[in-house]
């Protein structure tokens, strides 16, 4: 099973902040769909071929997160989409209780400290980090978790691990 974060993992939230700063009008879907990382669709297409459950887990306000996710067209790749305003730990607890028999549960995220905290509570998760400009390269390196600049690099890593 793959549990994947949305903002800064599949979607360029930093670019969104730039668009929002320049515009006072409502975002249109074309603008939002263009903020998906260029290799996100190929990464998700690959994960579908692995034939494991895919869950999108996003922290944020429901209507805004839903608008971004729907505009990108990625919803079709996921077996379940969970948007939580309360943090990811509670949602992960429910997911892991529901899918207790899953052998490998990958957790793909961009936030180092959030992922460390989640791993303390759920040590069986297999973490993989997508680097965000929000954090220094050294922070990712010192985390001792696999981390990648691109989803394409991450895909190669996952391919090697699941063979």
N, C-alpha and C positions, 0 to 999 in steps of 0.2 A: 504494500500500500504506500502511496505517496501523498503526503500532506504538504501542500504548497501555499506559501504566502503570496499575496498579490502585489501590494505596493513595494516598489524598489526591488522586487524579485522578478516579476513578469512585466510590470508596468513602471514606466519612468516617472515616478512621482516628483522628482526634482524638476523635470521639464514641465510638468503640470503646474508647479508653483510659479514658474516663469510665465506660463500662458495666463494664469490667473492674475498675476501682478500687472500684466499689460492690458487686461480686458476687464471691463465691469459688466459685460453682458454674460448671459448664460452660455456655458460651453455647449458646442454642438457636437454631435456624435462623431463627425469626421475628425474633429480635433482630438477627441479622446482616443479614437481607434488608432490614430497615428502615434500615440504615446506608448504603445506596446513595444517592448524591446524587440529589435529586428529578428532575433532568433527564438523568440518565445513560441511562435506557432510551430516551428519545426521541432522544438523541444517537446511540446505537448503532443504533437503527432507521434514522435518517437515513444513517449511514455504510454500512449494508447496501444502501441504494438507490443508492449511488455505484458499486457493483459493483467494488470493489477489495478485495484481500486485507486481512483484519483479524487482527492478531496481538496478543494480550494478553501483555505482558512484565512479570513481577512478581518483585521481589527479596524473598526471605524463605524461611522454612522450609516445605517442600513440603506437609506435612499441614495445617498451620494456614492457609496461603494457599489451598489447595484447598478447605478447609471454607468459608472466607469466599466464595470465588468461586462455588462450587456453591450456597450458600445464597441468593445474590443472584439466581440464575437468568440470569446474563449469558453463561454459557459458550456458549449456542446461537448467539450473534452472531459468535463468533470462528472463524476457519479453523484457528487454532492457539493453544494456551495454553502459555506457557513460564514456568515458575517456577524461578528460579535462586538458590541460596544464595551464589553467587560474584560477584555484581555483574552489571550489565547489559551491559558492554562485550563480554565473551566471547560471550554469547548473541547480541548484535547482529552480531558478526562472522560467526557461523554463519548467521544469518538473511540477511544481505546477500550472503554467498557463494552461498547457495541461490537467492536471488532477484536475481541480478546484473543481469537485464534490466529490472527495475522502473524506470520513468522517475522517478516521484515517490515518495519514501518519507518519509512524515510521522512525526515522533516526538513523541508527546503525553505530557507528564510534568509533575510539579509541582516537582521539585528543580532549582534554578537551577544550582548548581555542578556537579552530576552531568551535567546537560544540556550545559553548556559543555565539560566534559571529553570527553563523548561526541562532540560536534561537532568537537573538535580532531582526533579520530581518524577520524570519518566526516563530513567537511564537506558532503557532498551531501544529508544529511538535512535535512528541513524541520521545524525545531523549533516547537512551540507549547506554551506553559506554562499550566497551570491553577493559579491562585493558591491557596496554602495559608496558613492562619494561622500556620504554622511560620516563615514568612519575612515580612519587612517589605515593604510595598507598594513602597517606594523601591528595594529590591533587585531586584524584578521589572522596574521601570521602567529601571533602569540596566543590566539585562542586554541590552537592545536586541533581545530576542526577543519575538515576539507573545505577549501574556499576557492571560488573561481570568479574571474572577471566577467565571463560570458556564460550564457546557458549552453552554448555549443561546447565549451570546455567541460561544463558540468555533465553534459550528456555523455561525453567520452568516458568520464570517470564512472558514471552510473553503469554504462555498458560493461566496463571491466569488472565492476563489483558484482554484477548479477549473473555473470556467465557461469 
